[in-house]
C-alpha cells in the first residue's frame, strides 16, 4: 500500500481584541488568537500535517506571513488549496486526527462544527476528521491561557483514479 503519514503542530498567542476562530468556528471568548491570518491554530496544524505527508515543507512556504495577500486570510480557504495540491499529486486523505490544547473556554460544544468545516474543505466525510480538545491542567503557556496549541496527524493514500475534485 502506498501510504504517507504527516504530522503538524502550531501555537498562537491569546490576545485581547481578536476573534477566537478554531476550525473555522468563531467562538465567543474575551481573548482571540494573534496572527497574520485568522490565526486558526487548528487548521494551521492540519495544513502542516498535509504538507508534511507530501514532503512539501510547511505553510510558511506556501502562504508567507510577510505577504500582505494572506493578511486576515480564512485558513479554511488555505486548507482547501493544500487539499487540492495533494489531490493533484494523486494523494487522497484517508483520515485526520487533531488535538487542541486550550484551558478555556470549553470547546467541546464546538467540536462537531469544527470537524464538519474541515471535512468540507478537505472533501472527505466528517467521520474521517477527529477533533479532540483538552486542557493543559493549568500547566505551561496553554494552561496559563497565554496561548492555544494544536497538533495534527494525517494519513494519505496514493489513489490517482479516485482523486477527483469534490
Ligand atoms: Mg499558525
Backbone and ligand atoms as CSV (ligand in chain L), in Angstrom:
chain,resi,resn,atom,element,x,y,z
A,1,UNK,N,N,0.849,-1.202,0.000
A,1,UNK,CA,C,0.000,0.000,0.000
A,1,UNK,C,C,0.878,1.243,0.000
A,2,UNK,N,N,0.486,2.197,-0.817
A,2,UNK,CA,C,1.271,3.413,-0.906
A,2,UNK,C,C,0.664,4.472,0.020
A,3,UNK,N,N,1.183,4.528,1.225
A,3,UNK,CA,C,0.639,5.401,2.260
A,3,UNK,C,C,1.663,6.443,2.676
A,4,UNK,N,N,1.174,7.588,3.167
A,4,UNK,CA,C,2.035,8.609,3.757
A,4,UNK,C,C,1.369,9.113,5.033
A,5,UNK,N,N,2.183,9.362,6.051
A,5,UNK,CA,C,1.670,9.966,7.277
A,5,UNK,C,C,2.300,11.342,7.431
A,6,UNK,N,N,1.555,12.283,7.965
A,6,UNK,CA,C,2.085,13.625,8.195
A,6,UNK,C,C,1.726,14.097,9.588
A,7,UNK,N,N,2.586,14.945,10.148
A,7,UNK,CA,C,2.389,15.465,11.499
A,7,UNK,C,C,2.542,16.983,11.468
A,8,UNK,N,N,1.645,17.683,12.114
A,8,UNK,CA,C,1.738,19.142,12.169
A,8,UNK,C,C,1.523,19.644,13.583
A,9,UNK,N,N,2.123,20.790,13.885
A,9,UNK,CA,C,1.982,21.416,15.207
A,9,UNK,C,C,1.949,22.918,15.015
A,10,UNK,N,N,1.168,23.613,15.843
A,10,UNK,CA,C,1.170,25.081,15.811
A,10,UNK,C,C,0.754,25.608,17.175
A,11,UNK,N,N,1.184,26.832,17.447
A,11,UNK,CA,C,0.771,27.522,18.680
A,11,UNK,C,C,0.599,29.003,18.351
A,12,UNK,N,N,-0.414,29.620,18.920
A,12,UNK,CA,C,-0.620,31.073,18.760
A,12,UNK,C,C,-0.900,31.685,20.125
A,13,UNK,N,N,-0.484,32.951,20.254
A,13,UNK,CA,C,-0.741,33.708,21.465
A,13,UNK,C,C,-2.202,34.135,21.561
A,14,UNK,N,N,-2.710,34.160,22.799
A,14,UNK,CA,C,-4.039,34.714,23.061
A,14,UNK,C,C,-3.891,36.191,23.420
A,15,UNK,N,N,-4.645,37.028,22.743
A,15,UNK,CA,C,-4.587,38.472,22.993
A,15,UNK,C,C,-5.999,39.048,23.017
A,16,UNK,N,N,-6.095,40.267,23.545
A,16,UNK,CA,C,-7.386,40.957,23.525
A,16,UNK,C,C,-7.607,41.570,22.142
A,17,UNK,N,N,-8.855,41.769,21.791
A,17,UNK,CA,C,-9.187,42.483,20.559
A,17,UNK,C,C,-9.106,41.654,19.295
A,18,UNK,N,N,-9.060,40.333,19.446
A,18,UNK,CA,C,-9.060,39.457,18.267
A,18,UNK,C,C,-10.183,38.440,18.425
A,19,UNK,N,N,-10.816,38.027,17.313
A,19,UNK,CA,C,-11.814,36.955,17.419
A,19,UNK,C,C,-11.113,35.623,17.658
A,20,UNK,N,N,-11.795,34.716,18.320
A,20,UNK,CA,C,-11.261,33.353,18.515
A,20,UNK,C,C,-11.890,32.456,17.452
A,21,UNK,N,N,-11.058,32.012,16.503
A,21,UNK,CA,C,-11.541,31.178,15.395
A,21,UNK,C,C,-10.791,29.859,15.416
A,22,UNK,N,N,-11.522,28.767,15.579
A,22,UNK,CA,C,-10.917,27.427,15.633
A,22,UNK,C,C,-11.701,26.512,14.700
A,23,UNK,N,N,-11.000,25.891,13.768
A,23,UNK,CA,C,-11.682,25.034,12.802
A,23,UNK,C,C,-12.744,25.799,12.029
A,24,UNK,N,N,-12.516,27.084,11.833
A,24,UNK,CA,C,-13.455,27.920,11.092
A,24,UNK,C,C,-14.677,28.345,11.892
A,25,UNK,N,N,-14.719,27.989,13.166
A,25,UNK,CA,C,-15.852,28.355,14.023
A,25,UNK,C,C,-15.442,29.552,14.888
A,26,UNK,N,N,-16.220,30.613,14.839
A,26,UNK,CA,C,-15.947,31.774,15.690
A,26,UNK,C,C,-16.589,31.530,17.052
A,27,UNK,N,N,-15.754,31.537,18.097
A,27,UNK,CA,C,-16.192,31.154,19.432
A,27,UNK,C,C,-16.186,32.373,20.339
A,28,UNK,N,N,-17.268,32.530,21.063
A,28,UNK,CA,C,-17.405,33.681,21.950
A,28,UNK,C,C,-16.411,33.558,23.115
A,29,UNK,N,N,-15.464,34.519,23.204
A,29,UNK,CA,C,-14.455,34.491,24.264
A,29,UNK,C,C,-13.865,35.891,24.366
A,30,UNK,N,N,-13.330,36.253,25.543
A,30,UNK,CA,C,-12.790,37.606,25.699
A,30,UNK,C,C,-11.397,37.755,25.084
A,31,UNK,N,N,-10.778,36.656,24.677
A,31,UNK,CA,C,-9.471,36.690,24.023
A,31,UNK,C,C,-9.557,35.958,22.690
A,32,UNK,N,N,-8.656,36.333,21.770
A,32,UNK,CA,C,-8.578,35.640,20.482
A,32,UNK,C,C,-7.131,35.353,20.153
A,33,UNK,N,N,-6.906,34.589,19.093
A,33,UNK,CA,C,-5.537,34.212,18.731
A,33,UNK,C,C,-4.916,35.261,17.820
A,34,UNK,N,N,-3.649,35.580,18.145
A,34,UNK,CA,C,-2.908,36.587,17.402
A,34,UNK,C,C,-2.244,35.933,16.193
A,35,UNK,N,N,-2.255,36.625,15.068
A,35,UNK,CA,C,-1.595,36.079,13.882
A,35,UNK,C,C,-1.859,36.929,12.671
A,36,UNK,N,N,-1.123,36.631,11.616
A,36,UNK,CA,C,-1.231,37.400,10.375
A,36,UNK,C,C,-2.539,37.061,9.649
A,37,UNK,N,N,-2.846,35.764,9.633
A,37,UNK,CA,C,-4.116,35.328,9.029
A,37,UNK,C,C,-5.183,35.378,10.119
A,38,UNK,N,N,-6.191,34.523,10.005
A,38,UNK,CA,C,-7.194,34.461,11.079
A,38,UNK,C,C,-6.668,33.712,12.305
A,39,UNK,N,N,-5.418,33.213,12.216
A,39,UNK,CA,C,-4.721,32.568,13.341
A,39,UNK,C,C,-5.438,31.303,13.828
A,40,UNK,N,N,-6.076,30.609,12.895
A,40,UNK,CA,C,-6.807,29.380,13.242
A,40,UNK,C,C,-5.790,28.255,13.469
A,41,UNK,N,N,-5.397,28.101,14.720
A,41,UNK,CA,C,-4.291,27.204,15.077
A,41,UNK,C,C,-4.603,25.752,14.700
A,42,UNK,N,N,-5.875,25.384,14.754
A,42,UNK,CA,C,-6.287,24.015,14.423
A,42,UNK,C,C,-6.073,23.739,12.930
A,43,UNK,N,N,-6.536,24.633,12.104
A,43,UNK,CA,C,-6.394,24.444,10.660
A,43,UNK,C,C,-4.924,24.558,10.243
A,44,UNK,N,N,-4.167,25.424,10.919
A,44,UNK,CA,C,-2.732,25.546,10.597
A,44,UNK,C,C,-1.999,24.232,10.870
A,45,UNK,N,N,-2.265,23.621,12.014
A,45,UNK,CA,C,-1.602,22.345,12.340
A,45,UNK,C,C,-1.977,21.281,11.314
A,46,UNK,N,N,-3.244,21.277,10.902
A,46,UNK,CA,C,-3.707,20.296,9.916
A,46,UNK,C,C,-3.032,20.513,8.558
A,47,UNK,N,N,-2.902,21.765,8.135
A,47,UNK,CA,C,-2.233,22.046,6.852
A,47,UNK,C,C,-0.773,21.602,6.894
A,48,UNK,N,N,-0.109,21.838,8.018
A,48,UNK,CA,C,1.292,21.411,8.129
A,48,UNK,C,C,1.404,19.880,8.100
A,49,UNK,N,N,0.420,19.190,8.665
A,49,UNK,CA,C,0.431,17.727,8.612
A,49,UNK,C,C,0.297,17.253,7.165
A,50,UNK,N,N,-0.604,17.890,6.413
A,50,UNK,CA,C,-0.796,17.525,4.992
A,50,UNK,C,C,0.471,17.788,4.187
A,51,UNK,N,N,1.031,18.979,4.372
A,51,UNK,CA,C,2.247,19.322,3.621
A,51,UNK,C,C,3.407,18.425,4.040
A,52,UNK,N,N,3.444,18.072,5.321
A,52,UNK,CA,C,4.489,17.175,5.803
A,52,UNK,C,C,4.387,15.796,5.164
A,53,UNK,N,N,3.165,15.294,5.037
A,53,UNK,CA,C,2.960,13.983,4.417
A,53,UNK,C,C,3.418,13.996,2.962
A,54,UNK,N,N,3.288,15.157,2.323
A,54,UNK,CA,C,3.691,15.298,0.913
A,54,UNK,C,C,5.163,15.703,0.788
A,55,UNK,N,N,5.840,15.906,1.936
A,55,UNK,CA,C,7.231,16.383,1.972
A,55,UNK,C,C,7.372,17.678,1.182
A,56,UNK,N,N,6.414,18.577,1.387
A,56,UNK,CA,C,6.413,19.856,0.662
A,56,UNK,C,C,6.679,21.038,1.593
A,57,UNK,N,N,7.293,20.779,2.744
A,57,UNK,CA,C,7.628,21.897,3.628
A,57,UNK,C,C,6.483,22.235,4.551
A,58,UNK,N,N,6.226,23.539,4.746
A,58,UNK,CA,C,5.202,23.949,5.699
A,58,UNK,C,C,4.393,25.121,5.151
A,59,UNK,N,N,3.401,25.559,5.923
A,59,UNK,CA,C,2.508,26.604,5.408
A,59,UNK,C,C,3.226,27.939,5.252
A,60,UNK,N,N,4.322,28.144,5.995
A,60,UNK,CA,C,5.092,29.378,5.832
A,60,UNK,C,C,5.659,29.497,4.420
A,61,UNK,N,N,5.891,28.347,3.794
A,61,UNK,CA,C,6.435,28.334,2.431
A,61,UNK,C,C,5.341,28.660,1.399
A,62,UNK,N,N,4.134,28.163,1.647
A,62,UNK,CA,C,3.046,28.377,0.688
A,62,UNK,C,C,2.301,29.686,0.904
A,63,UNK,N,N,2.195,30.096,2.169
A,63,UNK,CA,C,1.445,31.306,2.497
A,63,UNK,C,C,2.321,32.176,3.398
A,64,UNK,N,N,3.391,32.785,2.862
A,64,UNK,CA,C,4.354,33.500,3.707
A,64,UNK,C,C,3.692,34.626,4.507
A,65,UNK,N,N,3.994,34.706,5.816
A,65,UNK,CA,C,3.354,35.729,6.648
A,65,UNK,C,C,3.741,37.152,6.259
A,66,UNK,N,N,4.849,37.313,5.473
A,66,UNK,CA,C,5.215,38.679,5.064
A,66,UNK,C,C,4.519,39.090,3.762
A,67,UNK,N,N,3.661,38.184,3.232
A,67,UNK,CA,C,2.905,38.524,2.023
A,67,UNK,C,C,1.552,39.100,2.450
A,68,UNK,N,N,1.300,40.391,2.132
A,68,UNK,CA,C,0.055,41.025,2.590
A,68,UNK,C,C,-1.202,40.334,2.053
A,69,UNK,N,N,-1.042,39.520,1.007
A,69,UNK,CA,C,-2.189,38.805,0.434
A,69,UNK,C,C,-2.858,37.907,1.469
A,70,UNK,N,N,-2.089,37.388,2.431
A,70,UNK,CA,C,-2.627,36.425,3.402
A,70,UNK,C,C,-3.099,37.095,4.685
A,71,UNK,N,N,-3.055,38.444,4.733
A,71,UNK,CA,C,-3.499,39.147,5.947
A,71,UNK,C,C,-4.982,38.859,6.195
A,72,UNK,N,N,-5.272,38.375,7.399
A,72,UNK,CA,C,-6.662,38.084,7.757
A,72,UNK,C,C,-7.267,36.929,6.975
A,73,UNK,N,N,-6.399,36.140,6.295
A,73,UNK,CA,C,-6.909,35.069,5.434
A,73,UNK,C,C,-7.737,34.068,6.229
A,74,UNK,N,N,-8.807,33.573,5.586
A,74,UNK,CA,C,-9.607,32.488,6.143
A,74,UNK,C,C,-8.807,31.195,5.958
A,75,UNK,N,N,-8.367,30.606,7.054
A,75,UNK,CA,C,-7.489,29.439,6.963
A,75,UNK,C,C,-8.159,28.255,6.277
A,76,UNK,N,N,-9.496,28.167,6.351
A,76,UNK,CA,C,-10.183,27.064,5.671
A,76,UNK,C,C,-9.990,27.151,4.155
A,77,UNK,N,N,-9.913,28.368,3.632
A,77,UNK,CA,C,-9.679,28.546,2.195
A,77,UNK,C,C,-8.271,28.051,1.842
A,78,UNK,N,N,-7.328,28.328,2.729
A,78,UNK,CA,C,-5.951,27.854,2.508
A,78,UNK,C,C,-5.913,26.323,2.598
A,79,UNK,N,N,-6.676,25.766,3.555
A,79,UNK,CA,C,-6.737,24.300,3.691
A,79,UNK,C,C,-7.260,23.667,2.406
A,80,UNK,N,N,-8.256,24.283,1.812
A,80,UNK,CA,C,-8.825,23.771,0.568
A,80,UNK,C,C,-7.751,23.737,-0.525
A,81,UNK,N,N,-6.898,24.762,-0.553
A,81,UNK,CA,C,-5.819,24.817,-1.556
A,81,UNK,C,C,-4.792,23.711,-1.315
A,82,UNK,N,N,-4.463,23.471,-0.041
A,82,UNK,CA,C,-3.490,22.423,0.277
A,82,UNK,C,C,-4.064,21.045,-0.066
A,83,UNK,N,N,-5.364,20.850,0.214
A,83,UNK,CA,C,-6.010,19.569,-0.116
A,83,UNK,C,C,-6.018,19.355,-1.632
A,84,UNK,N,N,-6.241,20.430,-2.389
A,84,UNK,CA,C,-6.240,20.338,-3.854
A,84,UNK,C,C,-4.842,19.974,-4.354
A,85,UNK,N,N,-3.832,20.533,-3.708
A,85,UNK,CA,C,-2.442,20.233,-4.070
A,85,UNK,C,C,-2.153,18.736,-3.888
A,86,UNK,N,N,-2.647,18.171,-2.782
A,86,UNK,CA,C,-2.456,16.736,-2.525
A,86,UNK,C,C,-3.147,15.919,-3.614
A,87,UNK,N,N,-4.378,16.288,-3.945
A,87,UNK,CA,C,-5.127,15.552,-4.981
A,87,UNK,C,C,-4.427,15.622,-6.328
A,88,UNK,N,N,-3.893,16.817,-6.676
A,88,UNK,CA,C,-3.172,16.967,-7.953
A,88,UNK,C,C,-2.037,15.967,-8.054
A,89,UNK,N,N,-1.440,15.655,-6.902
A,89,UNK,CA,C,-0.321,14.728,-6.884
A,89,UNK,C,C,-0.779,13.276,-6.697
A,90,UNK,N,N,-2.113,13.073,-6.706
A,90,UNK,CA,C,-2.650,11.722,-6.663
A,90,UNK,C,C,-2.867,11.170,-5.265
A,91,UNK,N,N,-2.805,12.062,-4.245
A,91,UNK,CA,C,-2.968,11.599,-2.862
A,91,UNK,C,C,-4.358,11.931,-2.347
A,92,UNK,N,N,-4.980,10.940,-1.716
A,92,UNK,CA,C,-6.309,11.085,-1.137
A,92,UNK,C,C,-6.186,11.007,0.381
A,93,UNK,N,N,-6.924,11.855,1.078
A,93,UNK,CA,C,-6.884,11.852,2.546
A,93,UNK,C,C,-7.714,10.674,3.055
A,94,UNK,N,N,-7.080,9.790,3.830
A,94,UNK,CA,C,-7.808,8.674,4.454
A,94,UNK,C,C,-8.513,9.196,5.704
A,95,UNK,N,N,-7.735,9.792,6.616
A,95,UNK,CA,C,-8.336,10.407,7.799
A,95,UNK,C,C,-7.356,11.389,8.424
A,96,UNK,N,N,-7.875,12.229,9.297
A,96,UNK,CA,C,-7.024,13.139,10.055
A,96,UNK,C,C,-7.430,13.059,11.526
A,97,UNK,N,N,-6.490,13.389,12.392
A,97,UNK,CA,C,-6.810,13.471,13.817
A,97,UNK,C,C,-6.061,14.666,14.398
A,98,UNK,N,N,-6.698,15.353,15.316
A,98,UNK,CA,C,-6.124,16.584,15.862
A,98,UNK,C,C,-6.364,16.648,17.375
A,99,UNK,N,N,-5.466,17.348,18.057
A,99,UNK,CA,C,-5.632,17.617,19.496
A,99,UNK,C,C,-5.426,19.110,19.725
A,100,UNK,N,N,-6.477,19.764,20.176
A,100,UNK,CA,C,-6.409,21.183,20.524
A,100,UNK,C,C,-6.141,21.288,22.018
A,101,UNK,N,N,-5.180,22.147,22.395
A,101,UNK,CA,C,-4.867,22.329,23.811
A,101,UNK,C,C,-5.234,23.754,24.208
A,102,UNK,N,N,-6.247,23.883,25.035
A,102,UNK,CA,C,-6.748,25.195,25.441
A,102,UNK,C,C,-7.380,25.071,26.827
A,103,UNK,N,N,-7.027,25.990,27.703
A,103,UNK,CA,C,-7.559,25.918,29.072
A,103,UNK,C,C,-9.025,26.359,29.115
A,104,UNK,N,N,-9.312,27.438,28.431
A,104,UNK,CA,C,-10.665,27.988,28.366
A,104,UNK,C,C,-10.851,28.634,27.007
A,105,UNK,N,N,-12.019,28.818,26.494
A,105,UNK,CA,C,-13.305,28.348,27.019
A,105,UNK,C,C,-13.494,26.858,26.727
A,106,UNK,N,N,-14.627,26.318,27.144
A,106,UNK,CA,C,-14.930,24.929,26.865
A,106,UNK,C,C,-15.204,24.775,25.370
A,107,UNK,N,N,-14.426,23.925,24.721
A,107,UNK,CA,C,-14.506,23.821,23.259
A,107,UNK,C,C,-15.388,22.678,22.785
A,108,UNK,N,N,-15.679,21.743,23.690
A,108,UNK,CA,C,-16.406,20.537,23.295
A,108,UNK,C,C,-17.683,20.814,22.487
A,109,UNK,N,N,-18.490,21.808,22.884
A,109,UNK,CA,C,-19.734,22.032,22.137
A,109,UNK,C,C,-19.492,22.419,20.670
A,110,UNK,N,N,-18.290,22.914,20.356
A,110,UNK,CA,C,-17.998,23.396,19.002
A,110,UNK,C,C,-17.310,22.348,18.135
A,111,UNK,N,N,-16.924,21.221,18.746
A,111,UNK,CA,C,-16.133,20.208,18.029
A,111,UNK,C,C,-16.835,19.683,16.773
A,112,UNK,N,N,-18.133,19.341,16.818
A,112,UNK,CA,C,-18.764,18.827,15.591
A,112,UNK,C,C,-18.728,19.829,14.435
A,113,UNK,N,N,-18.922,21.103,14.731
A,113,UNK,CA,C,-18.894,22.117,13.668
A,113,UNK,C,C,-17.482,22.280,13.109
A,114,UNK,N,N,-16.478,22.214,13.989
A,114,UNK,CA,C,-15.078,22.311,13.525
A,114,UNK,C,C,-14.753,21.155,12.586
A,115,UNK,N,N,-15.141,19.941,12.990
A,115,UNK,CA,C,-14.848,18.756,12.182
A,115,UNK,C,C,-15.573,18.846,10.839
A,116,UNK,N,N,-16.822,19.309,10.869
A,116,UNK,CA,C,-17.605,19.414,9.624
A,116,UNK,C,C,-16.971,20.433,8.681
A,117,UNK,N,N,-16.520,21.563,9.216
A,117,UNK,CA,C,-15.874,22.587,8.372
A,117,UNK,C,C,-14.622,22.040,7.702
A,118,UNK,N,N,-13.791,21.391,8.487
A,118,UNK,CA,C,-12.518,20.904,7.922
A,118,UNK,C,C,-12.782,19.784,6.921
A,119,UNK,N,N,-13.767,18.913,7.227
A,119,UNK,CA,C,-14.102,17.829,6.303
A,119,UNK,C,C,-14.571,18.395,4.964
A,120,UNK,N,N,-15.423,19.406,5.024
A,120,UNK,CA,C,-15.939,20.025,3.790
A,120,UNK,C,C,-14.787,20.545,2.934
A,121,UNK,N,N,-13.839,21.231,3.567
A,121,UNK,CA,C,-12.749,21.837,2.802
A,121,UNK,C,C,-11.701,20.816,2.372
A,122,UNK,N,N,-11.647,19.685,3.064
A,122,UNK,CA,C,-10.760,18.595,2.629
A,122,UNK,C,C,-11.432,17.736,1.558
A,123,UNK,N,N,-12.763,17.815,1.476
A,123,UNK,CA,C,-13.511,16.999,0.527
A,123,UNK,C,C,-13.662,15.559,0.989
A,124,UNK,N,N,-13.784,15.347,2.308
A,124,UNK,CA,C,-13.961,13.996,2.856
A,124,UNK,C,C,-15.123,14.029,3.862
A,125,UNK,N,N,-15.704,12.852,4.183
A,125,UNK,CA,C,-16.791,12.824,5.177
A,125,UNK,C,C,-16.282,13.237,6.560
A,126,UNK,N,N,-17.155,13.839,7.344
A,126,UNK,CA,C,-16.719,14.362,8.646
A,126,UNK,C,C,-16.380,13.238,9.638
A,127,UNK,N,N,-16.816,11.990,9.348
A,127,UNK,CA,C,-16.430,10.908,10.273
A,127,UNK,C,C,-14.976,10.458,10.032
A,128,UNK,N,N,-14.265,11.161,9.153
A,128,UNK,CA,C,-12.835,10.902,8.961
A,128,UNK,C,C,-11.973,12.018,9.553
A,129,UNK,N,N,-12.627,12.924,10.268
A,129,UNK,CA,C,-11.903,14.064,10.851
A,129,UNK,C,C,-12.067,14.022,12.367
A,130,UNK,N,N,-10.996,13.705,13.062
A,130,UNK,CA,C,-11.021,13.679,14.520
A,130,UNK,C,C,-10.609,15.033,15.079
A,131,UNK,N,N,-11.390,15.535,16.017
A,131,UNK,CA,C,-11.017,16.766,16.731
A,131,UNK,C,C,-11.187,16.479,18.216
A,132,UNK,N,N,-10.097,16.625,18.960
A,132,UNK,CA,C,-10.172,16.433,20.404
A,132,UNK,C,C,-9.705,17.716,21.066
A,133,UNK,N,N,-10.371,18.105,22.122
A,133,UNK,CA,C,-9.984,19.313,22.859
A,133,UNK,C,C,-9.637,18.897,24.277
A,134,UNK,N,N,-8.496,19.396,24.751
A,134,UNK,CA,C,-8.082,19.080,26.116
A,134,UNK,C,C,-7.528,20.336,26.782
A,135,UNK,N,N,-7.641,20.406,28.094
A,135,UNK,CA,C,-6.944,21.480,28.814
A,135,UNK,C,C,-5.506,21.013,29.048
A,136,UNK,N,N,-4.668,21.916,29.538
A,136,UNK,CA,C,-3.293,21.523,29.865
A,136,UNK,C,C,-3.103,21.454,31.375
A,137,UNK,N,N,-4.224,21.222,32.086
A,137,UNK,CA,C,-4.179,21.098,33.557
A,137,UNK,C,C,-3.477,22.295,34.193
A,138,UNK,N,N,-3.704,23.487,33.608
A,138,UNK,CA,C,-3.150,24.758,34.097
A,138,UNK,C,C,-1.622,24.829,33.999
A,139,UNK,N,N,-1.019,23.892,33.257
A,139,UNK,CA,C,0.444,23.872,33.110
A,139,UNK,C,C,0.861,24.538,31.800
A,140,UNK,N,N,2.017,25.203,31.815
A,140,UNK,CA,C,2.602,25.736,30.587
A,140,UNK,C,C,1.810,26.903,30.023
A,141,UNK,N,N,2.219,27.379,28.826
A,141,UNK,CA,C,1.573,28.559,28.236
A,141,UNK,C,C,0.093,28.359,27.956
A,142,UNK,N,N,-0.297,27.165,27.553
A,142,UNK,CA,C,-1.731,26.926,27.307
A,142,UNK,C,C,-2.483,26.957,28.629
A,143,UNK,N,N,-1.875,26.350,29.654
A,143,UNK,CA,C,-2.520,26.293,30.967
A,143,UNK,C,C,-2.651,27.661,31.611
A,144,UNK,N,N,-1.691,28.562,31.311
A,144,UNK,CA,C,-1.754,29.936,31.849
A,144,UNK,C,C,-2.605,30.838,30.960
A,145,UNK,N,N,-3.205,30.259,29.937
A,145,UNK,CA,C,-4.053,30.979,28.980
A,145,UNK,C,C,-3.289,32.071,28.248
A,146,UNK,N,N,-2.008,31.816,28.001
A,146,UNK,CA,C,-1.199,32.725,27.178
A,146,UNK,C,C,-1.343,32.384,25.699
A,147,UNK,N,N,-1.792,31.185,25.420
A,147,UNK,CA,C,-1.948,30.770,24.027
A,147,UNK,C,C,-2.698,29.465,23.930
A,148,UNK,N,N,-2.919,29.045,22.672
A,148,UNK,CA,C,-3.515,27.740,22.384
A,148,UNK,C,C,-2.626,27.038,21.374
A,149,UNK,N,N,-2.499,25.730,21.534
A,149,UNK,CA,C,-1.690,24.964,20.586
A,149,UNK,C,C,-2.526,23.822,20.017
A,150,UNK,N,N,-1.999,23.245,18.965
A,150,UNK,CA,C,-2.689,22.128,18.329
A,150,UNK,C,C,-1.677,21.234,17.633
A,151,UNK,N,N,-1.908,19.934,17.694
A,151,UNK,CA,C,-1.133,19.011,16.873
A,151,UNK,C,C,-2.110,18.200,16.022
A,152,UNK,N,N,-1.601,17.739,14.878
A,152,UNK,CA,C,-2.457,17.036,13.922
A,152,UNK,C,C,-1.661,15.946,13.230
A,153,UNK,N,N,-2.329,14.853,12.920
A,153,UNK,CA,C,-1.746,13.821,12.058
A,153,UNK,C,C,-2.724,13.558,10.921
A,154,UNK,N,N,-2.155,13.172,9.780
A,154,UNK,CA,C,-2.981,12.872,8.610
A,154,UNK,C,C,-2.423,11.637,7.933
A,155,UNK,N,N,-3.322,10.816,7.400
A,155,UNK,CA,C,-2.918,9.645,6.618
A,155,UNK,C,C,-3.410,9.842,5.181
A,156,UNK,N,N,-2.477,9.674,4.235
A,156,UNK,CA,C,-2.811,9.801,2.810
A,156,UNK,C,C,-2.571,8.467,2.117
A,157,UNK,N,N,-3.382,8.188,1.100
A,157,UNK,CA,C,-3.151,7.008,0.271
A,157,UNK,C,C,-3.001,7.475,-1.175
A,158,UNK,N,N,-2.051,6.885,-1.901
A,158,UNK,CA,C,-1.859,7.248,-3.302
A,158,UNK,C,C,-2.911,6.521,-4.130
A,159,UNK,N,N,-3.828,7.273,-4.691
A,159,UNK,CA,C,-5.026,6.707,-5.321
A,159,UNK,C,C,-5.466,7.635,-6.441
A,160,UNK,N,N,-4.623,7.802,-7.479
A,160,UNK,CA,C,-4.874,8.823,-8.510
A,160,UNK,C,C,-6.235,8.686,-9.190
A,161,UNK,N,N,-6.742,7.437,-9.295
A,161,UNK,CA,C,-8.014,7.235,-10.002
A,161,UNK,C,C,-9.205,7.803,-9.238
A,162,UNK,N,N,-9.050,7.991,-7.924
A,162,UNK,CA,C,-10.191,8.495,-7.130
A,162,UNK,C,C,-9.929,9.896,-6.592
A,163,UNK,N,N,-8.939,10.596,-7.170
A,163,UNK,CA,C,-8.595,11.929,-6.683
A,163,UNK,C,C,-9.264,13.012,-7.515
A,164,UNK,N,N,-10.585,12.930,-7.628
A,164,UNK,CA,C,-11.311,13.982,-8.339
A,164,UNK,C,C,-11.670,15.072,-7.351
A,165,UNK,N,N,-11.866,16.274,-7.869
A,165,UNK,CA,C,-12.244,17.388,-7.005
A,165,UNK,C,C,-13.640,17.159,-6.442
A,166,UNK,N,N,-13.831,17.443,-5.150
A,166,UNK,CA,C,-15.145,17.239,-4.543
A,166,UNK,C,C,-16.164,18.255,-5.055
L,1,MG,MG,MG,-0.097,29.359,12.712
